[in-house]
Amino acid sequence: MMSKCSFIICEESYIIRKGLSTIIEKIPNTEVKNKFNNIDDLLALDKNEFDFLIINPTLITSDFQKTIKKISDQKLIALTHHTIKLPQEINWVESININDGQKQIIKKVERLIGEQNTTKKKQENQEEVISRREADILKNIALGLSNREIADKLFISAHTVVTHRKNITRKLGIKTVPGLTIYAILNKIIDINDTE
């Protein structure tokens, strides 16, 4: 059975929180896990507790920036009341305006859920292709570490690193370090900025 896609809503207005929650829960396999009227309650949340955070950007203070960064790999959706300027340092995946109609909101949310499911499938497929340990080795290869450096970092022998490298090359069909690096970036094993 497919797990439900979970949402947290953070908005001052009770009516908006309640209305948005009602619309989202009409979509199959979705749930609103919690509704908050301020950001203080978000501080205790673990980023793995939800899939999407819908938040009114005006509630985000400078003190809250660290928390937003902590959950930045989560999907952040701006809940706007009017034409406010969204904070640029935050990676918003969508914006819902309180004047959006029900169909428009459902369409936006369904698109995000579809994208999330595609990402999850890609990650699952990648996990099937190479093991978690091989992904660790690949990450360090892409970062430019030698076999000895990888062995020291992961507390394994250089011979084990060589064996893993051979398995990675065989499974992926990629023989060059640049090719492996591109694979690692595309499959989110490393961030492109880590290679600079």
Salt bridges, closest charged atoms under 4 A:
GLU11 OE1 - HIS81 NE2 2.81
ASP51 OD1 - LYS120 NZ 3.97
ASP73 OD2 - LYS47 NZ 3.49
GLU94 OE1 - ARG111 NH2 2.43
ASP100 OD2 - LYS108 NZ 2.80
GLU115 OE2 - ARG111 NH1 2.56
GLU134 OE1 - LYS171 NZ 2.89
ASP136 OD2 - ARG133 NH1 3.80
ASP152 OD1 - ARG148 NH1 3.42
